[in-house]
Amino acid sequence: MPGATITIRNNASIRIEGEFQILDQDGKPFDLAGRTTVSLCRCGQSSNKPFCDGTHSKCGFESLVVARVLPPPAPKPA
């Protein structure tokens, strides 16, 4: 599957663009009806979770995100 671009938007949603699949916790895929761009809720207030419905702009959600380097992952036990 080709890659996707994921953008964490300040004070807003997570935007996913490209070819991707979104699964629920049981591994069942959401039917995205051919969409190649979706926005996922970060504020927790959307009535359409996991998708954004714009509620973040009404509930005062604030979160500024700046790209950074993550530390290396911890080694997996043998």
PyMOL Python script that loads the backbone (N, CA, C, O; Angstrom):
from pymol import cmd

cmd.read_pdbstr("""\
ATOM      1  N   MET A   1       0.862  -1.180   0.000  1.00  0.00           N
ATOM      2  CA  MET A   1       0.000   0.000   0.000  1.00  0.00           C
ATOM      3  C   MET A   1       0.903   1.236   0.000  1.00  0.00           C
ATOM      4  O   MET A   1       1.799   1.337   0.838  1.00  0.00           O
ATOM      5  N   PRO A   2       0.684   2.175  -0.922  1.00  0.00           N
ATOM      6  CA  PRO A   2       1.481   3.402  -0.938  1.00  0.00           C
ATOM      7  C   PRO A   2       1.308   4.167   0.366  1.00  0.00           C
ATOM      8  O   PRO A   2       0.330   3.984   1.092  1.00  0.00           O
ATOM      9  N   GLY A   3       2.269   5.019   0.642  1.00  0.00           N
ATOM     10  CA  GLY A   3       2.253   5.780   1.882  1.00  0.00           C
ATOM     11  C   GLY A   3       1.195   6.851   1.928  1.00  0.00           C
ATOM     12  O   GLY A   3       0.563   7.187   0.927  1.00  0.00           O
ATOM     13  N   ALA A   4       1.023   7.370   3.111  1.00  0.00           N
ATOM     14  CA  ALA A   4       0.079   8.449   3.350  1.00  0.00           C
ATOM     15  C   ALA A   4       0.819   9.566   4.076  1.00  0.00           C
ATOM     16  O   ALA A   4       1.872   9.341   4.672  1.00  0.00           O
ATOM     17  N   THR A   5       0.265  10.753   4.019  1.00  0.00           N
ATOM     18  CA  THR A   5       0.794  11.877   4.773  1.00  0.00           C
ATOM     19  C   THR A   5      -0.161  12.158   5.919  1.00  0.00           C
ATOM     20  O   THR A   5      -1.370  12.265   5.716  1.00  0.00           O
ATOM     21  N   ILE A   6       0.385  12.278   7.130  1.00  0.00           N
ATOM     22  CA  ILE A   6      -0.411  12.566   8.317  1.00  0.00           C
ATOM     23  C   ILE A   6       0.056  13.910   8.856  1.00  0.00           C
ATOM     24  O   ILE A   6       1.236  14.086   9.159  1.00  0.00           O
ATOM     25  N   THR A   7      -0.868  14.858   8.978  1.00  0.00           N
ATOM     26  CA  THR A   7      -0.547  16.192   9.452  1.00  0.00           C
ATOM     27  C   THR A   7      -1.294  16.457  10.750  1.00  0.00           C
ATOM     28  O   THR A   7      -2.521  16.378  10.801  1.00  0.00           O
ATOM     29  N   ILE A   8      -0.533  16.777  11.808  1.00  0.00           N
ATOM     30  CA  ILE A   8      -1.139  17.157  13.079  1.00  0.00           C
ATOM     31  C   ILE A   8      -1.364  18.660  13.012  1.00  0.00           C
ATOM     32  O   ILE A   8      -0.408  19.435  13.001  1.00  0.00           O
ATOM     33  N   ARG A   9      -2.606  19.064  12.969  1.00  0.00           N
ATOM     34  CA  ARG A   9      -2.944  20.476  12.786  1.00  0.00           C
ATOM     35  C   ARG A   9      -3.118  21.155  14.143  1.00  0.00           C
ATOM     36  O   ARG A   9      -3.832  20.647  15.007  1.00  0.00           O
ATOM     37  N   ASN A  10      -2.465  22.306  14.328  1.00  0.00           N
ATOM     38  CA  ASN A  10      -2.580  23.034  15.585  1.00  0.00           C
ATOM     39  C   ASN A  10      -4.026  23.386  15.875  1.00  0.00           C
ATOM     40  O   ASN A  10      -4.750  23.875  15.009  1.00  0.00           O
ATOM     41  N   ASN A  11      -4.434  23.126  17.117  1.00  0.00           N
ATOM     42  CA  ASN A  11      -5.784  23.445  17.597  1.00  0.00           C
ATOM     43  C   ASN A  11      -6.877  22.818  16.739  1.00  0.00           C
ATOM     44  O   ASN A  11      -7.996  23.330  16.686  1.00  0.00           O
ATOM     45  N   ALA A  12      -6.564  21.729  16.079  1.00  0.00           N
ATOM     46  CA  ALA A  12      -7.530  21.115  15.170  1.00  0.00           C
ATOM     47  C   ALA A  12      -7.291  19.608  15.080  1.00  0.00           C
ATOM     48  O   ALA A  12      -6.764  18.993  16.007  1.00  0.00           O
ATOM     49  N   SER A  13      -7.679  19.042  13.975  1.00  0.00           N
ATOM     50  CA  SER A  13      -7.690  17.598  13.766  1.00  0.00           C
ATOM     51  C   SER A  13      -6.359  17.043  13.266  1.00  0.00           C
ATOM     52  O   SER A  13      -5.399  17.776  13.028  1.00  0.00           O
ATOM     53  N   ILE A  14      -6.343  15.727  13.118  1.00  0.00           N
ATOM     54  CA  ILE A  14      -5.251  15.016  12.456  1.00  0.00           C
ATOM     55  C   ILE A  14      -5.735  14.744  11.038  1.00  0.00           C
ATOM     56  O   ILE A  14      -6.756  14.083  10.851  1.00  0.00           O
ATOM     57  N   ARG A  15      -5.024  15.238  10.049  1.00  0.00           N
ATOM     58  CA  ARG A  15      -5.426  15.077   8.646  1.00  0.00           C
ATOM     59  C   ARG A  15      -4.585  13.984   8.012  1.00  0.00           C
ATOM     60  O   ARG A  15      -3.359  13.987   8.116  1.00  0.00           O
ATOM     61  N   ILE A  16      -5.255  13.050   7.355  1.00  0.00           N
ATOM     62  CA  ILE A  16      -4.588  11.946   6.663  1.00  0.00           C
ATOM     63  C   ILE A  16      -4.909  12.065   5.180  1.00  0.00           C
ATOM     64  O   ILE A  16      -6.071  12.160   4.783  1.00  0.00           O
ATOM     65  N   GLU A  17      -3.846  12.057   4.363  1.00  0.00           N
ATOM     66  CA  GLU A  17      -4.017  12.183   2.912  1.00  0.00           C
ATOM     67  C   GLU A  17      -3.219  11.089   2.223  1.00  0.00           C
ATOM     68  O   GLU A  17      -2.117  10.752   2.654  1.00  0.00           O
ATOM     69  N   GLY A  18      -3.769  10.543   1.164  1.00  0.00           N
ATOM     70  CA  GLY A  18      -3.083   9.510   0.394  1.00  0.00           C
ATOM     71  C   GLY A  18      -3.909   8.242   0.366  1.00  0.00           C
ATOM     72  O   GLY A  18      -5.137   8.281   0.445  1.00  0.00           O
ATOM     73  N   GLU A  19      -3.225   7.124   0.254  1.00  0.00           N
ATOM     74  CA  GLU A  19      -3.903   5.831   0.302  1.00  0.00           C
ATOM     75  C   GLU A  19      -3.644   5.227   1.665  1.00  0.00           C
ATOM     76  O   GLU A  19      -2.495   5.031   2.061  1.00  0.00           O
ATOM     77  N   PHE A  20      -4.721   4.930   2.386  1.00  0.00           N
ATOM     78  CA  PHE A  20      -4.611   4.424   3.740  1.00  0.00           C
ATOM     79  C   PHE A  20      -5.859   3.632   4.074  1.00  0.00           C
ATOM     80  O   PHE A  20      -6.838   3.637   3.328  1.00  0.00           O
ATOM     81  N   GLN A  21      -5.806   2.962   5.193  1.00  0.00           N
ATOM     82  CA  GLN A  21      -6.937   2.218   5.710  1.00  0.00           C
ATOM     83  C   GLN A  21      -7.047   2.557   7.189  1.00  0.00           C
ATOM     84  O   GLN A  21      -6.031   2.685   7.872  1.00  0.00           O
ATOM     85  N   ILE A  22      -8.261   2.704   7.687  1.00  0.00           N
ATOM     86  CA  ILE A  22      -8.491   2.950   9.104  1.00  0.00           C
ATOM     87  C   ILE A  22      -9.277   1.763   9.640  1.00  0.00           C
ATOM     88  O   ILE A  22     -10.338   1.414   9.121  1.00  0.00           O
ATOM     89  N   LEU A  23      -8.737   1.148  10.690  1.00  0.00           N
ATOM     90  CA  LEU A  23      -9.350  -0.033  11.277  1.00  0.00           C
ATOM     91  C   LEU A  23      -9.864   0.255  12.677  1.00  0.00           C
ATOM     92  O   LEU A  23      -9.306   1.090  13.389  1.00  0.00           O
ATOM     93  N   ASP A  24     -10.940  -0.444  13.077  1.00  0.00           N
ATOM     94  CA  ASP A  24     -11.363  -0.347  14.474  1.00  0.00           C
ATOM     95  C   ASP A  24     -10.506  -1.307  15.296  1.00  0.00           C
ATOM     96  O   ASP A  24      -9.636  -1.984  14.747  1.00  0.00           O
ATOM     97  N   GLN A  25     -10.744  -1.372  16.598  1.00  0.00           N
ATOM     98  CA  GLN A  25      -9.884  -2.176  17.459  1.00  0.00           C
ATOM     99  C   GLN A  25      -9.950  -3.668  17.160  1.00  0.00           C
ATOM    100  O   GLN A  25      -9.064  -4.418  17.570  1.00  0.00           O
ATOM    101  N   ASP A  26     -10.981  -4.108  16.454  1.00  0.00           N
ATOM    102  CA  ASP A  26     -11.095  -5.517  16.082  1.00  0.00           C
ATOM    103  C   ASP A  26     -10.524  -5.804  14.700  1.00  0.00           C
ATOM    104  O   ASP A  26     -10.611  -6.928  14.206  1.00  0.00           O
ATOM    105  N   GLY A  27      -9.938  -4.780  14.078  1.00  0.00           N
ATOM    106  CA  GLY A  27      -9.340  -4.959  12.765  1.00  0.00           C
ATOM    107  C   GLY A  27     -10.314  -4.799  11.613  1.00  0.00           C
ATOM    108  O   GLY A  27      -9.954  -5.042  10.461  1.00  0.00           O
ATOM    109  N   LYS A  28     -11.543  -4.392  11.905  1.00  0.00           N
ATOM    110  CA  LYS A  28     -12.549  -4.182  10.854  1.00  0.00           C
ATOM    111  C   LYS A  28     -12.342  -2.799  10.239  1.00  0.00           C
ATOM    112  O   LYS A  28     -12.277  -1.807  10.965  1.00  0.00           O
ATOM    113  N   PRO A  29     -12.238  -2.718   8.899  1.00  0.00           N
ATOM    114  CA  PRO A  29     -11.994  -1.422   8.263  1.00  0.00           C
ATOM    115  C   PRO A  29     -13.241  -0.547   8.197  1.00  0.00           C
ATOM    116  O   PRO A  29     -14.354  -1.038   8.009  1.00  0.00           O
ATOM    117  N   PHE A  30     -13.031   0.762   8.356  1.00  0.00           N
ATOM    118  CA  PHE A  30     -14.089   1.727   8.105  1.00  0.00           C
ATOM    119  C   PHE A  30     -14.274   1.827   6.599  1.00  0.00           C
ATOM    120  O   PHE A  30     -13.295   1.775   5.854  1.00  0.00           O
ATOM    121  N   ASP A  31     -15.509   1.969   6.140  1.00  0.00           N
ATOM    122  CA  ASP A  31     -15.783   2.193   4.722  1.00  0.00           C
ATOM    123  C   ASP A  31     -15.667   3.691   4.484  1.00  0.00           C
ATOM    124  O   ASP A  31     -16.554   4.456   4.863  1.00  0.00           O
ATOM    125  N   LEU A  32     -14.581   4.107   3.859  1.00  0.00           N
ATOM    126  CA  LEU A  32     -14.310   5.525   3.646  1.00  0.00           C
ATOM    127  C   LEU A  32     -14.914   6.038   2.342  1.00  0.00           C
ATOM    128  O   LEU A  32     -14.688   7.191   1.974  1.00  0.00           O
ATOM    129  N   ALA A  33     -15.672   5.210   1.642  1.00  0.00           N
ATOM    130  CA  ALA A  33     -16.387   5.605   0.430  1.00  0.00           C
ATOM    131  C   ALA A  33     -15.466   6.252  -0.604  1.00  0.00           C
ATOM    132  O   ALA A  33     -15.847   7.207  -1.280  1.00  0.00           O
ATOM    133  N   GLY A  34     -14.250   5.718  -0.715  1.00  0.00           N
ATOM    134  CA  GLY A  34     -13.327   6.206  -1.725  1.00  0.00           C
ATOM    135  C   GLY A  34     -12.541   7.442  -1.337  1.00  0.00           C
ATOM    136  O   GLY A  34     -11.762   7.950  -2.145  1.00  0.00           O
ATOM    137  N   ARG A  35     -12.724   7.942  -0.121  1.00  0.00           N
ATOM    138  CA  ARG A  35     -11.998   9.145   0.299  1.00  0.00           C
ATOM    139  C   ARG A  35     -10.493   8.882   0.358  1.00  0.00           C
ATOM    140  O   ARG A  35     -10.054   7.811   0.778  1.00  0.00           O
ATOM    141  N   THR A  36      -9.722   9.863  -0.062  1.00  0.00           N
ATOM    142  CA  THR A  36      -8.269   9.809   0.064  1.00  0.00           C
ATOM    143  C   THR A  36      -7.767  10.867   1.039  1.00  0.00           C
ATOM    144  O   THR A  36      -6.561  11.035   1.218  1.00  0.00           O
ATOM    145  N   THR A  37      -8.708  11.582   1.673  1.00  0.00           N
ATOM    146  CA  THR A  37      -8.393  12.557   2.715  1.00  0.00           C
ATOM    147  C   THR A  37      -9.484  12.478   3.777  1.00  0.00           C
ATOM    148  O   THR A  37     -10.673  12.541   3.466  1.00  0.00           O
ATOM    149  N   VAL A  38      -9.067  12.340   5.034  1.00  0.00           N
ATOM    150  CA  VAL A  38     -10.004  12.406   6.157  1.00  0.00           C
ATOM    151  C   VAL A  38      -9.323  13.176   7.288  1.00  0.00           C
ATOM    152  O   VAL A  38      -8.101  13.324   7.304  1.00  0.00           O
ATOM    153  N   SER A  39     -10.124  13.658   8.225  1.00  0.00           N
ATOM    154  CA  SER A  39      -9.605  14.307   9.422  1.00  0.00           C
ATOM    155  C   SER A  39     -10.107  13.543  10.628  1.00  0.00           C
ATOM    156  O   SER A  39     -11.296  13.240  10.736  1.00  0.00           O
ATOM    157  N   LEU A  40      -9.185  13.231  11.545  1.00  0.00           N
ATOM    158  CA  LEU A  40      -9.525  12.505  12.762  1.00  0.00           C
ATOM    159  C   LEU A  40      -9.582  13.474  13.937  1.00  0.00           C
ATOM    160  O   LEU A  40      -8.796  14.417  14.021  1.00  0.00           O
ATOM    161  N   CYS A  41     -10.522  13.225  14.841  1.00  0.00           N
ATOM    162  CA  CYS A  41     -10.737  14.080  16.013  1.00  0.00           C
ATOM    163  C   CYS A  41      -9.569  13.971  16.990  1.00  0.00           C
ATOM    164  O   CYS A  41      -9.079  12.876  17.266  1.00  0.00           O
ATOM    165  N   ARG A  42      -9.127  15.126  17.513  1.00  0.00           N
ATOM    166  CA  ARG A  42      -8.141  15.162  18.596  1.00  0.00           C
ATOM    167  C   ARG A  42      -8.747  15.694  19.882  1.00  0.00           C
ATOM    168  O   ARG A  42      -8.221  15.436  20.965  1.00  0.00           O
ATOM    169  N   CYS A  43      -9.848  16.434  19.782  1.00  0.00           N
ATOM    170  CA  CYS A  43     -10.408  17.081  20.972  1.00  0.00           C
ATOM    171  C   CYS A  43     -11.272  16.139  21.801  1.00  0.00           C
ATOM    172  O   CYS A  43     -11.523  16.406  22.976  1.00  0.00           O
ATOM    173  N   GLY A  44     -11.728  15.046  21.209  1.00  0.00           N
ATOM    174  CA  GLY A  44     -12.574  14.099  21.919  1.00  0.00           C
ATOM    175  C   GLY A  44     -14.035  14.478  21.972  1.00  0.00           C
ATOM    176  O   GLY A  44     -14.822  13.778  22.609  1.00  0.00           O
ATOM    177  N   GLN A  45     -14.424  15.555  21.329  1.00  0.00           N
ATOM    178  CA  GLN A  45     -15.798  16.050  21.416  1.00  0.00           C
ATOM    179  C   GLN A  45     -16.629  15.798  20.157  1.00  0.00           C
ATOM    180  O   GLN A  45     -17.820  16.108  20.150  1.00  0.00           O
ATOM    181  N   SER A  46     -16.046  15.253  19.105  1.00  0.00           N
ATOM    182  CA  SER A  46     -16.773  15.022  17.855  1.00  0.00           C
ATOM    183  C   SER A  46     -17.944  14.065  18.070  1.00  0.00           C
ATOM    184  O   SER A  46     -17.828  13.100  18.825  1.00  0.00           O
ATOM    185  N   SER A  47     -19.048  14.325  17.420  1.00  0.00           N
ATOM    186  CA  SER A  47     -20.183  13.399  17.465  1.00  0.00           C
ATOM    187  C   SER A  47     -20.051  12.351  16.365  1.00  0.00           C
ATOM    188  O   SER A  47     -20.946  11.527  16.182  1.00  0.00           O
ATOM    189  N   ASN A  48     -18.947  12.379  15.640  1.00  0.00           N
ATOM    190  CA  ASN A  48     -18.696  11.444  14.536  1.00  0.00           C
ATOM    191  C   ASN A  48     -17.346  10.744  14.726  1.00  0.00           C
ATOM    192  O   ASN A  48     -16.661  10.456  13.745  1.00  0.00           O
ATOM    193  N   LYS A  49     -16.957  10.469  15.974  1.00  0.00           N
ATOM    194  CA  LYS A  49     -15.657   9.844  16.250  1.00  0.00           C
ATOM    195  C   LYS A  49     -15.500   8.561  15.454  1.00  0.00           C
ATOM    196  O   LYS A  49     -16.478   7.832  15.283  1.00  0.00           O
ATOM    197  N   PRO A  50     -14.327   8.263  14.970  1.00  0.00           N
ATOM    198  CA  PRO A  50     -13.071   8.934  15.212  1.00  0.00           C
ATOM    199  C   PRO A  50     -12.848  10.137  14.289  1.00  0.00           C
ATOM    200  O   PRO A  50     -11.782  10.751  14.321  1.00  0.00           O
ATOM    201  N   PHE A  51     -13.829  10.469  13.482  1.00  0.00           N
ATOM    202  CA  PHE A  51     -13.676  11.538  12.497  1.00  0.00           C
ATOM    203  C   PHE A  51     -14.028  12.892  13.095  1.00  0.00           C
ATOM    204  O   PHE A  51     -14.882  12.993  13.976  1.00  0.00           O
ATOM    205  N   CYS A  52     -13.365  13.921  12.611  1.00  0.00           N
ATOM    206  CA  CYS A  52     -13.572  15.290  13.074  1.00  0.00           C
ATOM    207  C   CYS A  52     -14.865  15.847  12.482  1.00  0.00           C
ATOM    208  O   CYS A  52     -15.158  15.651  11.302  1.00  0.00           O
ATOM    209  N   ASP A  53     -15.632  16.545  13.321  1.00  0.00           N
ATOM    210  CA  ASP A  53     -16.828  17.236  12.822  1.00  0.00           C
ATOM    211  C   ASP A  53     -16.739  18.742  13.037  1.00  0.00           C
ATOM    212  O   ASP A  53     -17.726  19.455  12.856  1.00  0.00           O
ATOM    213  N   GLY A  54     -15.545  19.236  13.428  1.00  0.00           N
ATOM    214  CA  GLY A  54     -15.341  20.668  13.611  1.00  0.00           C
ATOM    215  C   GLY A  54     -15.651  21.174  15.006  1.00  0.00           C
ATOM    216  O   GLY A  54     -15.515  22.370  15.266  1.00  0.00           O
ATOM    217  N   THR A  55     -16.065  20.294  15.916  1.00  0.00           N
ATOM    218  CA  THR A  55     -16.421  20.709  17.269  1.00  0.00           C
ATOM    219  C   THR A  55     -15.250  21.352  17.999  1.00  0.00           C
ATOM    220  O   THR A  55     -15.469  22.160  18.901  1.00  0.00           O
ATOM    221  N   HIS A  56     -14.012  21.020  17.639  1.00  0.00           N
ATOM    222  CA  HIS A  56     -12.844  21.598  18.317  1.00  0.00           C
ATOM    223  C   HIS A  56     -12.884  23.125  18.300  1.00  0.00           C
ATOM    224  O   HIS A  56     -12.390  23.769  19.225  1.00  0.00           O
ATOM    225  N   SER A  57     -13.464  23.699  17.260  1.00  0.00           N
ATOM    226  CA  SER A  57     -13.512  25.161  17.164  1.00  0.00           C
ATOM    227  C   SER A  57     -14.550  25.768  18.113  1.00  0.00           C
ATOM    228  O   SER A  57     -14.514  26.967  18.386  1.00  0.00           O
ATOM    229  N   LYS A  58     -15.469  24.947  18.612  1.00  0.00           N
ATOM    230  CA  LYS A  58     -16.510  25.436  19.513  1.00  0.00           C
ATOM    231  C   LYS A  58     -16.220  25.131  20.978  1.00  0.00           C
ATOM    232  O   LYS A  58     -16.735  25.811  21.865  1.00  0.00           O
ATOM    233  N   CYS A  59     -15.397  24.110  21.241  1.00  0.00           N
ATOM    234  CA  CYS A  59     -15.177  23.690  22.627  1.00  0.00           C
ATOM    235  C   CYS A  59     -13.900  24.271  23.231  1.00  0.00           C
ATOM    236  O   CYS A  59     -13.588  24.000  24.390  1.00  0.00           O
ATOM    237  N   GLY A  60     -13.161  25.066  22.460  1.00  0.00           N
ATOM    238  CA  GLY A  60     -11.964  25.702  22.990  1.00  0.00           C
ATOM    239  C   GLY A  60     -10.739  24.811  23.001  1.00  0.00           C
ATOM    240  O   GLY A  60      -9.795  25.080  23.745  1.00  0.00           O
ATOM    241  N   PHE A  61     -10.726  23.761  22.201  1.00  0.00           N
ATOM    242  CA  PHE A  61      -9.575  22.851  22.144  1.00  0.00           C
ATOM    243  C   PHE A  61      -8.333  23.607  21.694  1.00  0.00           C
ATOM    244  O   PHE A  61      -8.351  24.322  20.692  1.00  0.00           O
ATOM    245  N   GLU A  62      -7.256  23.435  22.451  1.00  0.00           N
ATOM    246  CA  GLU A  62      -5.983  24.045  22.086  1.00  0.00           C
ATOM    247  C   GLU A  62      -4.872  23.017  22.231  1.00  0.00           C
ATOM    248  O   GLU A  62      -4.750  22.373  23.273  1.00  0.00           O
ATOM    249  N   SER A  63      -4.073  22.864  21.203  1.00  0.00           N
ATOM    250  CA  SER A  63      -2.917  21.981  21.250  1.00  0.00           C
ATOM    251  C   SER A  63      -1.993  22.361  20.111  1.00  0.00           C
ATOM    252  O   SER A  63      -2.300  22.146  18.938  1.00  0.00           O
ATOM    253  N   LEU A  64      -0.854  22.930  20.477  1.00  0.00           N
ATOM    254  CA  LEU A  64       0.155  23.291  19.484  1.00  0.00           C
ATOM    255  C   LEU A  64       1.172  22.161  19.419  1.00  0.00           C
ATOM    256  O   LEU A  64       1.663  21.702  20.451  1.00  0.00           O
ATOM    257  N   VAL A  65       1.486  21.717  18.222  1.00  0.00           N
ATOM    258  CA  VAL A  65       2.414  20.601  18.037  1.00  0.00           C
ATOM    259  C   VAL A  65       3.536  21.039  17.108  1.00  0.00           C
ATOM    260  O   VAL A  65       3.292  21.593  16.036  1.00  0.00           O
ATOM    261  N   VAL A  66       4.764  20.784  17.532  1.00  0.00           N
ATOM    262  CA  VAL A  66       5.939  21.088  16.726  1.00  0.00           C
ATOM    263  C   VAL A  66       6.692  19.783  16.510  1.00  0.00           C
ATOM    264  O   VAL A  66       6.888  19.016  17.452  1.00  0.00           O
ATOM    265  N   ALA A  67       7.112  19.530  15.285  1.00  0.00           N
ATOM    266  CA  ALA A  67       7.852  18.298  14.985  1.00  0.00           C
ATOM    267  C   ALA A  67       9.115  18.231  15.825  1.00  0.00           C
ATOM    268  O   ALA A  67       9.764  19.246  16.077  1.00  0.00           O
ATOM    269  N   ARG A  68       9.452  17.033  16.252  1.00  0.00           N
ATOM    270  CA  ARG A  68      10.643  16.819  17.074  1.00  0.00           C
ATOM    271  C   ARG A  68      11.200  15.431  16.826  1.00  0.00           C
ATOM    272  O   ARG A  68      10.558  14.605  16.177  1.00  0.00           O
ATOM    273  N   VAL A  69      12.367  15.178  17.329  1.00  0.00           N
ATOM    274  CA  VAL A  69      12.998  13.866  17.211  1.00  0.00           C
ATOM    275  C   VAL A  69      12.600  13.030  18.408  1.00  0.00           C
ATOM    276  O   VAL A  69      12.766  13.457  19.550  1.00  0.00           O
ATOM    277  N   LEU A  70      12.075  11.843  18.156  1.00  0.00           N
ATOM    278  CA  LEU A  70      11.730  10.926  19.235  1.00  0.00           C
ATOM    279  C   LEU A  70      12.951  10.115  19.629  1.00  0.00           C
ATOM    280  O   LEU A  70      13.818   9.861  18.793  1.00  0.00           O
ATOM    281  N   PRO A  71      13.036   9.704  20.894  1.00  0.00           N
ATOM    282  CA  PRO A  71      14.151   8.834  21.280  1.00  0.00           C
ATOM    283  C   PRO A  71      13.970   7.466  20.621  1.00  0.00           C
ATOM    284  O   PRO A  71      12.856   7.105  20.241  1.00  0.00           O
ATOM    285  N   PRO A  72      15.058   6.705  20.485  1.00  0.00           N
ATOM    286  CA  PRO A  72      14.936   5.368  19.894  1.00  0.00           C
ATOM    287  C   PRO A  72      13.971   4.508  20.720  1.00  0.00           C
ATOM    288  O   PRO A  72      13.841   4.701  21.929  1.00  0.00           O
ATOM    289  N   PRO A  73      13.304   3.569  20.066  1.00  0.00           N
ATOM    290  CA  PRO A  73      12.387   2.692  20.822  1.00  0.00           C
ATOM    291  C   PRO A  73      13.182   1.798  21.769  1.00  0.00           C
ATOM    292  O   PRO A  73      14.338   1.459  21.515  1.00  0.00           O
ATOM    293  N   ALA A  74      12.528   1.429  22.862  1.00  0.00           N
ATOM    294  CA  ALA A  74      13.167   0.517  23.820  1.00  0.00           C
ATOM    295  C   ALA A  74      13.315  -0.849  23.149  1.00  0.00           C
ATOM    296  O   ALA A  74      12.456  -1.256  22.367  1.00  0.00           O
ATOM    297  N   PRO A  75      14.399  -1.552  23.454  1.00  0.00           N
ATOM    298  CA  PRO A  75      14.579  -2.886  22.872  1.00  0.00           C
ATOM    299  C   PRO A  75      13.473  -3.831  23.348  1.00  0.00           C
ATOM    300  O   PRO A  75      13.001  -3.744  24.481  1.00  0.00           O
ATOM    301  N   LYS A  76      13.083  -4.718  22.469  1.00  0.00           N
ATOM    302  CA  LYS A  76      12.062  -5.717  22.833  1.00  0.00           C
ATOM    303  C   LYS A  76      12.748  -6.859  23.567  1.00  0.00           C
ATOM    304  O   LYS A  76      13.846  -7.284  23.206  1.00  0.00           O
ATOM    305  N   PRO A  77      12.074  -7.347  24.607  1.00  0.00           N
ATOM    306  CA  PRO A  77      12.684  -8.456  25.349  1.00  0.00           C
ATOM    307  C   PRO A  77      12.852  -9.681  24.459  1.00  0.00           C
ATOM    308  O   PRO A  77      12.041  -9.944  23.571  1.00  0.00           O
ATOM    309  N   ALA A  78      13.918 -10.417  24.717  1.00  0.00           N
ATOM    310  CA  ALA A  78      14.216 -11.616  23.897  1.00  0.00           C
ATOM    311  C   ALA A  78      13.342 -12.771  24.286  1.00  0.00           C
ATOM    312  O   ALA A  78      13.453 -13.852  23.706  1.00  0.00           O
TER     313      ALA A  78
END
""", "prot")
cmd.dss("prot")
cmd.show_as("cartoon", "prot")
cmd.util.cbc("prot")
cmd.orient("prot")
